[in-house]
């Protein structure tokens, strides 16, 4: 099994990797397919494009900016390109148009009428489905594609989804030198090779990238996380969406700076994690880590390690490599999608990844790293994804702070032990998957249950 650290961590924009970034990528892909079709079938003009959102995308798409993502993707934008753009102004402009230029050909598209939120039965393959159609002048569908946004900004088509395993395309085991598919294999390969998790992960990556390219990619990921954290610590105001949630990270950070002797580890971690997720909620630049909804956990733990504990540049790279190794195991054997398994797959996965990375740079053995990840994930099992108002704000922002705290605690517990423990990481991942399968759809990013329906309006 192999999933690159440069794929797992993606630089993009908020508020959701599965509901914003994934649909944007899908819309752009469909645009490209349409352009090729139109080039050889221009006699069928004028063409008309439509997108139907299904399942969780239909129920929480408005709050997660899925409609905005579709508009941006059809207009040829990608998440990385928008990281430093004024997205609100851009979307306002594009939303006022009823025609899109597809490589010189005008295609009819009215965002109000042609983005359909279908709250009927979801597609059977995955809860985050979307159907794109290109129709000719008489309304006949001449090109259609079904996409699934499978978490972390990854997408797949209907034809491809049967080739996936929760939800990764299978690669032959010879595709990398250390093809561990579970934590037990990871520990055995580490013992047999006398290599650390970071060294094995780097070796696997170097079979696909040059060393300079890999290091540049890792550095870009950390730079984006660092920038996002600092942006959140310096911003205030009301978050968009209608809940009128006030940003708190800046005020909290100022209090900690003014009286550092009264500040605890938990205070710092919460300030950093909340700063990132407030940026995500505002639709600004974040890094999927492994998702946008959980984007604050890993940056908070890593930012604290650098700022307060003197973590080096090389340790930052190792942290990201180890975190990605654990994230890949979770993604391969379960899911990082809130729509599939609830928030245990988002913040829970992020906490496990952060715990593993922190344990590694503190000198932990492979067994201690596995233990740290297990401890962090275990104490998120059963966590629902029930965003209030379909927005990635309540309880998501605070939840990232607690995910960071649990990650740090898990790493500390593991590093003080000998790596031996009762519950394995593999068993914990399996438990998360089974819990997600048995969890009601009301608690899996539909805003139909839990906190999302526990608000008393006055």
C-alpha positions as CSV (number, residue, x, y, z in Angstrom):
1,X,0.0,0.0,0.0
2,X,1.3,3.4,-0.9
3,X,-0.2,6.9,-0.6
4,X,2.2,9.8,-0.9
5,X,2.6,12.4,1.8
6,X,2.3,15.0,-0.9
7,X,-1.2,13.6,-1.8
8,X,-2.4,13.1,1.8
9,X,-1.5,16.7,2.7
10,X,-3.0,19.1,0.1
11,X,-2.8,22.9,0.1
12,X,-6.2,24.3,-0.7
13,X,-9.1,26.3,0.7
14,X,-11.9,25.7,3.3
15,X,-14.3,24.9,4.6
16,X,-14.3,21.2,3.6
17,X,-12.0,18.8,1.8
18,X,-14.8,16.4,0.9
19,X,-17.5,19.0,0.3
20,X,-15.5,21.9,-1.2
21,X,-12.1,20.7,-2.5
22,X,-13.3,17.4,-3.9
23,X,-16.3,18.8,-5.8
24,X,-14.1,21.6,-7.2
25,X,-11.7,19.0,-8.6
26,X,-14.6,16.9,-9.9
27,X,-16.2,20.0,-11.6
28,X,-12.9,20.9,-13.3
29,X,-12.4,17.4,-14.5
30,X,-15.9,17.4,-16.0
31,X,-15.2,20.7,-17.6
32,X,-12.1,19.2,-19.3
33,X,-14.2,16.3,-20.5
34,X,-16.8,18.6,-21.9
35,X,-14.2,20.7,-23.7
36,X,-13.0,17.7,-25.5
37,X,-16.5,16.5,-26.4
38,X,-17.6,20.0,-27.6
39,X,-14.5,20.3,-29.8
40,X,-15.7,17.4,-31.9
41,X,-19.4,18.0,-31.6
42,X,-19.9,21.7,-32.1
43,X,-23.0,21.2,-34.2
44,X,-25.0,20.4,-31.0
45,X,-24.7,23.9,-29.6
46,X,-25.8,25.5,-27.5
47,X,-24.6,23.2,-24.7
48,X,-25.9,23.2,-21.2
49,X,-24.2,21.8,-18.1
50,X,-25.9,20.7,-14.8
51,X,-24.7,19.2,-11.5
52,X,-26.8,17.1,-9.2
53,X,-25.5,16.7,-5.6
54,X,-26.5,13.6,-3.7
55,X,-26.3,12.3,-0.1
56,X,-24.3,14.3,2.3
57,X,-23.3,16.8,-0.4
58,X,-27.0,17.6,-0.8
59,X,-27.8,17.8,2.9
60,X,-24.8,19.9,4.0
61,X,-23.5,21.3,0.7
62,X,-24.8,24.8,1.3
63,X,-23.0,25.2,4.6
64,X,-19.9,23.5,3.2
65,X,-19.8,25.7,0.1
66,X,-20.2,22.8,-2.3
67,X,-22.2,24.9,-4.7
68,X,-19.4,27.5,-4.7
69,X,-16.9,24.8,-5.3
70,X,-18.8,23.5,-8.4
71,X,-19.0,27.0,-9.8
72,X,-15.2,27.5,-9.3
73,X,-14.3,24.1,-10.8
74,X,-16.5,24.6,-13.9
75,X,-14.8,27.9,-14.4
76,X,-11.4,26.2,-14.4
77,X,-10.1,26.9,-10.9
78,X,-8.4,24.4,-8.6
79,X,-8.0,24.5,-4.8
80,X,-4.3,25.3,-4.8
81,X,-4.8,28.2,-7.2
82,X,-7.3,29.8,-4.8
83,X,-5.2,29.6,-1.7
84,X,-4.2,33.2,-1.9
85,X,-7.2,34.6,-3.8
86,X,-10.2,36.6,-2.6
87,X,-12.6,33.7,-3.2
88,X,-15.7,35.5,-2.0
89,X,-15.4,38.3,-4.6
90,X,-14.5,35.8,-7.3
91,X,-17.5,33.6,-6.5
92,X,-19.9,36.6,-6.4
93,X,-18.7,37.5,-9.9
94,X,-19.0,34.0,-11.3
95,X,-22.4,33.4,-9.7
96,X,-23.9,36.4,-11.5
97,X,-23.1,34.8,-14.9
98,X,-25.3,32.4,-16.9
99,X,-22.7,31.3,-19.4
100,X,-19.2,29.8,-19.0
101,X,-16.5,29.9,-21.6
102,X,-15.3,26.3,-22.2
103,X,-12.1,26.9,-24.3
104,X,-13.8,29.4,-26.7
105,X,-17.3,27.8,-26.6
106,X,-20.1,29.3,-24.6
107,X,-21.9,26.8,-22.3
108,X,-25.1,27.6,-20.5
109,X,-24.8,27.3,-16.7
110,X,-27.0,29.1,-14.2
111,X,-25.8,28.3,-10.7
112,X,-29.2,28.9,-9.1
113,X,-31.0,26.5,-11.5
114,X,-28.2,24.1,-12.6
115,X,-26.8,23.0,-9.2
116,X,-29.5,20.6,-7.8
117,X,-29.4,19.6,-4.1
118,X,-31.1,16.2,-4.3
119,X,-32.1,15.1,-0.8
120,X,-33.5,11.8,-2.0
121,X,-31.8,8.5,-1.7
122,X,-28.0,8.8,-1.9
123,X,-26.0,6.9,-4.5
124,X,-25.2,3.4,-3.2
125,X,-21.5,3.5,-3.7
126,X,-20.7,6.4,-1.4
127,X,-22.6,9.1,0.5
128,X,-20.7,12.0,-1.3
129,X,-22.0,11.6,-4.8
130,X,-22.5,14.1,-7.7
131,X,-23.7,13.7,-11.2
132,X,-22.6,16.1,-13.9
133,X,-24.5,16.3,-17.2
134,X,-23.8,18.0,-20.5
135,X,-26.9,18.5,-22.6
136,X,-27.4,19.6,-26.2
137,X,-29.7,22.2,-27.6
138,X,-32.8,20.0,-27.3
139,X,-32.0,19.0,-23.7
140,X,-30.7,15.6,-24.4
141,X,-27.8,14.4,-22.2
142,X,-24.8,13.9,-24.4
143,X,-22.1,13.4,-21.8
144,X,-22.5,12.3,-18.2
145,X,-20.1,11.5,-15.3
146,X,-20.7,10.4,-11.7
147,X,-18.1,11.4,-9.2
148,X,-17.6,10.6,-5.5
149,X,-15.7,12.8,-3.1
150,X,-14.2,10.2,-0.9
151,X,-12.5,12.4,1.8
152,X,-9.3,14.5,2.0
153,X,-10.0,16.1,-1.4
154,X,-9.7,12.8,-3.2
155,X,-12.3,12.0,-5.9
156,X,-13.2,8.9,-8.0
157,X,-15.6,8.2,-10.8
158,X,-18.3,5.6,-10.9
159,X,-16.2,3.4,-13.1
160,X,-13.2,3.7,-10.7
161,X,-14.8,3.3,-7.3
162,X,-15.0,-0.5,-7.6
163,X,-11.2,-0.5,-7.9
164,X,-10.8,1.3,-4.5
165,X,-10.3,-0.1,-1.1
166,X,-11.4,2.5,1.5
167,X,-10.7,4.5,-0.7
168,X,-7.3,3.9,-2.3
169,X,-6.5,2.5,-5.7
170,X,-4.7,-0.8,-5.2
171,X,-1.0,-0.8,-6.2
172,X,1.2,-3.8,-6.6
173,X,3.3,-4.4,-3.5
174,X,6.4,-4.0,-5.5
175,X,5.5,-0.4,-6.1
176,X,7.6,0.6,-3.1
177,X,10.4,-0.9,-1.0
178,X,8.4,-1.0,2.3
179,X,4.8,-1.7,1.3
180,X,3.3,-2.0,4.8
181,X,-0.5,-2.2,4.6
182,X,-1.1,-2.3,8.3
183,X,0.7,-1.3,11.5
184,X,1.9,-4.8,12.3
185,X,3.7,-5.0,8.9
186,X,5.1,-1.5,9.5
187,X,6.6,-2.6,12.8
188,X,8.0,-5.8,11.4
189,X,9.5,-4.1,8.4
190,X,11.1,-1.5,10.7
191,X,12.6,-4.2,12.9
192,X,13.8,-6.3,9.9
193,X,15.4,-3.3,8.1
194,X,16.5,-1.4,11.2
195,X,14.9,1.7,9.7
196,X,12.6,4.2,11.5
197,X,9.1,4.8,10.2
198,X,10.3,8.2,8.8
199,X,13.2,6.5,6.9
200,X,10.9,3.8,5.4
201,X,8.3,6.4,4.4
202,X,11.0,8.6,2.9
203,X,12.5,5.6,1.0
204,X,9.0,4.8,-0.5
205,X,8.5,8.5,-1.5
206,X,11.9,8.6,-3.2
207,X,10.9,5.9,-5.6
208,X,8.4,8.4,-7.0
209,X,10.1,11.8,-6.4
210,X,13.6,13.2,-6.4
211,X,14.9,14.1,-3.0
212,X,14.9,17.8,-3.8
213,X,11.2,17.6,-5.0
214,X,10.2,15.6,-1.9
215,X,11.8,18.0,0.5
216,X,10.4,21.0,-1.4
217,X,6.9,19.5,-1.1
218,X,7.3,18.8,2.6
219,X,8.6,22.3,3.2
220,X,5.7,23.8,1.2
221,X,3.2,21.8,3.3
222,X,4.7,23.1,6.6
223,X,5.0,26.7,5.3
224,X,1.3,26.6,4.4
225,X,0.4,25.2,7.9
226,X,2.6,27.8,9.6
227,X,1.1,30.6,7.6
228,X,-2.4,29.5,8.2
229,X,-1.8,29.2,11.9
230,X,-0.3,32.7,12.0
231,X,-3.2,34.1,9.9
232,X,-5.7,32.7,12.3
233,X,-3.9,34.0,15.3
234,X,-4.1,37.6,13.9
235,X,-7.7,37.6,12.6
236,X,-10.9,38.5,14.4
237,X,-14.5,39.1,13.5
238,X,-17.6,37.0,12.8
239,X,-17.3,33.8,10.7
240,X,-19.5,33.6,7.6
241,X,-22.6,31.3,7.4
242,X,-25.2,32.8,9.6
243,X,-24.4,31.3,13.0
244,X,-22.6,34.5,13.9
245,X,-19.7,32.5,15.5
246,X,-17.0,34.9,16.8
247,X,-13.4,34.1,16.1
248,X,-11.6,33.4,19.4
249,X,-8.1,32.3,18.6
250,X,-6.6,35.8,18.4
251,X,-8.0,36.9,21.8
252,X,-7.0,33.6,23.4
253,X,-3.5,33.9,22.0
254,X,-3.2,37.5,23.2
255,X,-4.1,36.4,26.7
256,X,-1.4,33.7,26.6
257,X,1.2,36.1,25.4
258,X,0.4,38.7,28.1
259,X,0.6,36.1,30.9
260,X,2.7,33.2,29.6
261,X,3.4,32.0,33.2
262,X,-0.3,31.2,33.6
263,X,-0.6,29.5,30.2
264,X,-0.8,25.7,30.0
265,X,0.1,23.4,27.2
266,X,-3.6,22.9,26.5
267,X,-4.1,26.6,26.1
268,X,-1.4,26.9,23.5
269,X,-2.6,23.9,21.6
270,X,-6.2,25.1,21.5
271,X,-5.2,28.6,20.4
272,X,-3.2,27.1,17.5
273,X,-5.7,24.5,16.4
274,X,-8.6,26.9,16.6
275,X,-6.7,29.5,14.6
276,X,-6.4,27.1,11.7
277,X,-10.0,25.9,11.8
278,X,-11.3,29.5,12.0
279,X,-9.3,30.1,8.8
280,X,-10.9,27.0,7.3
281,X,-14.4,28.1,8.4
282,X,-13.7,31.4,6.7
283,X,-12.9,29.6,3.4
284,X,-9.2,30.6,3.5
285,X,-6.1,28.6,2.9
286,X,-5.6,25.4,4.9
287,X,-3.9,22.1,4.4
288,X,-6.0,18.9,4.4
289,X,-4.5,17.1,7.4
290,X,-6.0,14.7,6.5
291,X,-9.2,16.7,5.9
292,X,-10.2,20.3,6.2
293,X,-12.6,19.7,9.1
294,X,-9.6,18.3,11.0
295,X,-7.0,20.7,9.5
296,X,-6.0,22.3,12.8
297,X,-4.8,19.2,14.8
298,X,-1.5,18.5,13.1
299,X,-0.5,22.1,12.5
300,X,-1.2,22.9,16.2
301,X,1.0,20.1,17.5
302,X,3.7,20.8,15.0
303,X,3.6,24.5,15.5
304,X,3.9,24.0,19.3
305,X,6.8,21.6,18.8
306,X,8.7,24.2,16.7
307,X,7.8,27.3,18.7
308,X,8.0,25.9,22.2
309,X,10.2,22.9,22.0
310,X,12.7,23.8,19.4
311,X,11.9,21.2,16.8
312,X,14.3,21.4,13.8
313,X,13.7,21.7,10.1
314,X,14.5,18.0,9.6
315,X,12.3,17.0,12.5
316,X,9.4,18.9,10.8
317,X,9.9,16.8,7.7
318,X,10.1,13.6,9.7
319,X,6.9,14.5,11.6
320,X,5.0,14.9,8.4
321,X,6.4,11.7,6.9
322,X,5.4,9.7,10.0
323,X,2.0,11.3,10.2
324,X,1.4,10.5,6.6
325,X,2.4,6.9,7.1
326,X,-0.2,6.5,9.8
327,X,-2.8,8.5,7.9
328,X,-2.2,6.2,4.9
329,X,-2.9,3.1,7.1
330,X,-6.1,4.6,8.4
331,X,-7.2,5.7,4.9
332,X,-6.4,2.3,3.5
333,X,-8.0,0.2,6.2
334,X,-10.9,2.4,7.2
335,X,-11.8,6.0,6.2
336,X,-11.0,9.6,6.8
337,X,-14.4,10.8,5.6
338,X,-16.9,12.2,8.0
339,X,-19.7,11.3,5.7
340,X,-18.6,7.6,5.9
341,X,-17.6,7.1,9.5
342,X,-18.2,10.3,11.4
343,X,-15.7,12.7,13.0
344,X,-13.7,9.8,14.4
345,X,-12.4,9.5,10.8
346,X,-11.5,13.1,10.6
347,X,-10.3,14.6,14.0
348,X,-9.7,11.0,15.3
349,X,-7.4,10.3,12.3
350,X,-5.7,13.6,12.6
351,X,-5.0,13.1,16.3
352,X,-3.5,9.7,15.6
353,X,-1.3,11.1,12.9
354,X,-0.2,14.0,15.1
355,X,0.5,11.7,18.0
356,X,2.7,9.4,15.8
357,X,4.6,12.3,14.3
358,X,5.3,13.9,17.7
359,X,6.3,10.6,19.3
360,X,8.7,10.1,16.4
361,X,10.5,13.4,16.7
362,X,10.8,12.9,20.5
363,X,12.8,9.8,19.8
364,X,10.1,7.2,20.0
365,X,10.6,3.7,18.7
366,X,8.4,2.3,16.0
367,X,6.4,0.4,18.7
368,X,6.0,3.6,20.7
369,X,4.9,5.4,17.6
370,X,2.3,2.7,16.9
371,X,1.2,2.9,20.5
372,X,0.8,6.7,20.4
373,X,-1.4,6.6,17.3
374,X,-3.5,3.9,18.8
375,X,-4.0,5.8,22.1
376,X,-5.1,9.0,20.2
377,X,-7.4,7.2,17.8
378,X,-9.0,5.0,20.5
379,X,-10.3,7.9,22.4
380,X,-12.1,9.3,19.4
381,X,-14.0,6.2,18.6
382,X,-17.7,6.7,18.1
383,X,-17.4,10.5,17.6
384,X,-20.2,11.8,15.3
385,X,-20.0,14.3,12.6
386,X,-23.0,16.6,13.4
387,X,-22.1,20.2,12.3
388,X,-24.6,22.8,13.4
389,X,-26.1,24.6,10.5
390,X,-24.2,22.4,8.1
391,X,-21.2,24.7,8.8
392,X,-17.7,23.5,9.8
393,X,-17.8,25.7,12.9
394,X,-19.7,24.1,15.8
395,X,-18.4,21.8,17.2
396,X,-15.6,21.5,14.7
397,X,-13.4,24.4,15.7
398,X,-13.1,23.5,19.4
399,X,-13.0,19.8,18.5
400,X,-9.7,20.3,16.7
401,X,-8.2,21.8,19.9
402,X,-9.2,18.7,21.9
403,X,-7.8,16.5,19.1
404,X,-4.5,18.3,19.4
405,X,-4.5,17.9,23.2
406,X,-5.3,14.2,22.9
407,X,-2.5,13.8,20.4
408,X,0.1,15.4,22.7
409,X,-1.2,13.3,25.6
410,X,-1.0,10.1,23.6
411,X,2.5,10.8,22.5
412,X,3.6,11.5,26.0
413,X,2.0,8.3,27.4
414,X,3.6,6.2,24.6
415,X,7.1,7.7,24.9
416,X,7.1,6.9,28.7
417,X,6.2,3.3,28.0
418,X,8.0,0.4,26.2
419,X,5.6,0.1,23.3
420,X,3.8,-2.9,24.7
421,X,0.1,-2.4,25.0
422,X,-3.2,-4.3,24.9
423,X,-5.0,-2.9,21.9
424,X,-3.2,-2.7,18.6
425,X,-3.5,0.2,16.2
426,X,-4.8,-2.2,13.5
427,X,-7.6,-3.4,15.8
428,X,-8.4,0.2,16.7
429,X,-8.7,1.1,13.0
430,X,-10.9,-1.9,12.4
431,X,-13.1,-0.8,15.3
432,X,-13.4,2.6,13.8
433,X,-14.5,1.2,10.5
434,X,-17.1,-1.0,12.0
435,X,-18.4,1.7,14.3
436,X,-18.8,4.0,11.2
437,X,-20.7,1.3,9.3
438,X,-23.1,0.9,12.2
439,X,-23.5,4.6,12.9
440,X,-26.8,6.2,11.8
441,X,-26.6,8.4,8.7
442,X,-28.0,11.1,10.9
443,X,-24.5,11.4,12.6
444,X,-22.4,11.3,9.4
445,X,-22.2,14.8,8.1
446,X,-25.8,15.2,7.2
447,X,-26.7,17.6,10.0
448,X,-29.8,15.5,10.7
449,X,-28.9,14.5,14.3
450,X,-26.9,15.2,17.4
451,X,-25.8,18.7,18.0
452,X,-27.1,19.8,14.6
453,X,-30.7,19.4,15.8
454,X,-30.1,20.3,19.5
455,X,-30.4,24.1,19.1
456,X,-33.2,26.0,20.7
457,X,-34.0,29.0,18.5
458,X,-35.4,32.0,20.3
